[in-house]
Amino acid sequence: MSLARVSRVLAPGGATSSSSSSPAPAPAPAPAPAPPGPPPHHPAAFHQVFDTWLADQERHLQELVSAAERCSDQPELLRGLLGRVMDQYEQYYRAKSLSAQQDVLAMLSPPWRSTLEDAFLWIGGWRPSMAFHLIYSKSGLQLLESTRIHDLLQANDLSGLSGEQLRLIDHLQLRTIREERHITEEMARVQESAADASMVELSHLATQMIMRTTPCLSPSSVNQRVDTTLVAKENQMEELLHAADDLRLRTLKAIVHDILTPIQAVHFLIAVAELHLRVHDWGKRRDAVPTSSEIATHSK
């Protein structure tokens, strides 16, 4: 039925009203359609994924702490919880990989992280070798909390790592550092290519075009060459981001599934979540405080 017919007033008995009747009010205009959101795997949409991941981490942290306190002698229950937590990490990195295909630069310098987190970033995330520093730090702290010999003998947290576990951790750490160093060197090569011959030539041509010293230059042809050159470098960065994220995830899975006992893995993931969430909170809080230069600017 058209809007014109809907707007007519029906007389009793179903007949339409006469022309002398008061005209029906004009229908209200339809609301303007909401602006389309970003595509599902666009970096702007990944911001929502990141916020959801933080909320999931807080929820899983509570579950891990509860399990460490109440279920330390129930390995099967702990394995189920560990599986759910690790599934969350896999889903996060899968979404990150898809978003990197849309805009790798945004994923390397994510605007949803605080400046404090940015200072600690390694190729768009945490440095895999940090996992081993975290194990040793947490193990030492828990060792200090075990004040009696009986506590040490009965320890089921990271203070009770066996000699064989320490050997496996050391082996994994050396292997991880080698891969990490290789990825770092490859990224350094890509970064140094910002001053290669193609970039230097293009920057000179673009300057000539702006200063109009070479009228025969076509802006479209120069811009096309710039885009082609930059896309090639972005593709290299995307490959390295995927390699870095793959190393991050493989390191976590090896520690959780191959080296630690279920209850030790729970304590490890508690420390991982606590460190990640609290550094994020601290960074956001510091970013919310005006700097001295901002205060001076507003006071003028």
N, C-alpha and C positions, 0 to 999 in steps of 0.2 A: 504494500500500500504506500502511495506517495505521501510526502509531507503535506502537500496541499490538501489532500482528502482527510488526513488525520487532523488537520487544523480546523476543519469545519465543525460547527456545533450541530448535533443531531437534535431534531425536534421530537416531542413525544410521539410514540408509535413508530419511531424509526425514520420518519421523514426529515429531510433537512430543513433548517429554519428558513424563514422568508428573508428577502433582501432587506427588510426593514429592521431585522434583528441586529443587535449589537455585534459587531465583527469579533470573531474570536481573537484572543491575543496571539501574537506571532510566536511561533515556537522558539524556545531558547536556543541560541547558537550552540552547535556541538563544540565540546571542549577541544582545544588544540591538542593534537597528538603529542605524547611525550617524546622528547628527543631520543633518538636511538642510543642505546648504551654501546660500550665498546664491544668488539667481537669477543667471543669466549676466551680466546688465547692471546688477546692483545695484552701488552704489559699493563695497561690501565686496569684491565680486568684481573690481572695477576695480583694487583694490590689487594683485592678482596680475598683472593686465595691465601695470600700471606697473612692477612688479619684472621681468617678462619683457622689457619694453621696455628697461629699463636693461641687462639682460644682452645683448640684441640690439645695443644701442648699443656696448657694450664690444667685441663681436665685429666689428661693422662698423668700429669705429675701427681695430682691428688690420688689417683688410682695406684700409682707406683709406690708412693709413700705409705698408703694404707696396706698394700701387699707386703712391703718390707717389714711392717710392724706386726702383721697378723698372719701372714701366710708363708713365712720363710721356709717352712718344712713341707710345702706342697708344690714340688717342682712342676707337675703337670699344669696346675692352675697358673703358675708363674709363666710357663712357656706360652700359654694362651694369651696372657697379657702382653708379653714381649712381642708376640706375633702381631698383635693389633697395633702396638706402638710402631713397630718397624714398617708395617703396611702404610701407616700414616706418612712416614718419611719417603717411602717409594712413591706414593701418590703426589706428594709435594714436588719431588724432583721430576716426576713425569710432567706435571703441569708447568714447571719451570722450563723444561726442555721445549715444550710446545710454544711457550711465550717467547723464548729466545729466537725461534725461527721467524717471529714477526719483527722483533726489535732487540737485537743482542746488546746494543749499547745501553738500553734502559735496564737490562738485566745485570750488566756489569757495574752500573752505578745506580742502584735502585733508589728512587726517591722516597720509598716508603720506609727506608731505614734511617736511623738517626745518624748525625755526623760522627758520634762516638763509634757506632758500629762500622761506619765507612772507613774509619781509621784502621780497623782491624781486618778489613776484607782482603781476601786473596782470591782473585779471579771470580768475583761475584758471590763469595761465600766464605765459610770458615776454612782455615788451613787444616788439611787432614792430620798433619803431625801434631796438632793441638790435642787430639784425642788421647795421645799417649802421655802428654804432660798432665792432662786432666786425671788420668788413671793414677799416676804417681802422686799427684797432689792430694787426691781424695784418699788414696791408700795411706799416705802419711798422716793425714788428719785423723782418719779412723783408727790408725795405730796408736796415736797419742791418746785417743779416748779409751783405749783398752788398757786399763791401769793394772790389771792383774794377769798373772800367767795363765790362769784358767780361762780368762776372756780371750787371750791370744790363741790358745789351743782350740777353743770352740768357735772362733771367729768365722762367720759365713759372709762377711762383707769384703770389701776390697783390701782390708788389712790382712786377710787370710790367704793372699795369693801364694800358690805353691811355687816351688822352684821350676817345675815344668811350665807352669803358666807364665812365669817371668821370662823363660827362654822363648816361648812362643810370641809373647808381646814384643820382645827385643827383635826377633826375626821379622815380625810384621812391621815394626817401626822402621827398620832399615830399608825394607822393600818399599814402604810408603814414601819415605824420604827420597829415595831414588826416583820414583815416579813423579813426585811433587817437584823435584828439582828439574826434571826433564820438561814438565809442563811450564814451569816458570821460565826456563830458557827459551822455549818456543814462543811464549807470550812476549818476552823481551825482544825477540826478533821481529815480531809483528809491530811492536811499539816503535822500534828503531826504524821500521820501514816508513814511518811518517816523514822521514827526511830522505827517502830514496829519490832516484832521478826523476821518476814519474811525478811524484808529489812536488818536487822543487820546480820542475818544468811547468806544471799546471798552476802552481801558485804565481809564477812569473807571468804566464799568459793571462790569468784572471786579473792580475794587477794592471797589465797593459790594457785590458778591455775596460776596466773601471776608469783608468786615466785617459782612455781614448787615444793612446799613442800609436795604436795599430788598428786603424779603422776596418781593415779587412777581416778582423776576427769576428766570428759569429758567436754570440752569447750561447745559443742553443748547442752548438757543437762543443764548446768548451765545457758547458755544464754536463753534457752527455759524457764526455771523457772523465770529468770529475766523479760523476755517479758510478761509472764503470770501475774506476780505480778504487773508490771507497767501498763499493759492494764487495770487491774481491778481498779487501782487508777485513771487512765485517764477517765474511764467511770463514776466514781463518780464525777470527776471535770466537765465532760460534762453535767451531770444532773444539777449540781449547776449553771453552766453558763446559761443553758436554763432557770432555775428558776430566775436567776438575770435579764436576758434580758426580761423575761415575766413580772417581777415586774416593770422594767423600762418603758415598753410600757404601761402597765395597769395604772401606775401612770400618765403618760402623757395624756392618753385618758380620765381618770377620771377628771383631771383638765380642759382639753379643752372642753370636751363634757358635763360634769355633773355639773360643778361648775361655770365656768366663762361664761359671756355673749360672743357672737361672737366677738365684738370689743375688749373686755378684753383678750380673747383668742389670738387674733391677736397680741396684745402688749406682751403677755406672750411668744408666739413663736418667736417674734422678738428678745426678750432678750435671749431666749434659743439659737437661731442660732448665734447671735452676740457673745455670750460667747464661744460657741464651736468653731466657725471659727477663732476667734481672738486668743484664747489660742493655737490652732493648728499653726497659723501663727507665734506667738511669740516663740513657742517651736522650730519650724523649723529654725527660724532665729538664735536663741541661739545655736542650734546644729551646725549651719554652721560656727560659730566663733570658731577658734582653742583655745583649753584650754592652760593654761600656761605650762603644762607638754608637750603638743604636740609642742608648740613653742620652748621649750628648747631642745626637741629631734631633731627637724629639724635644729636648729642653731648649733648643734655640727658638 
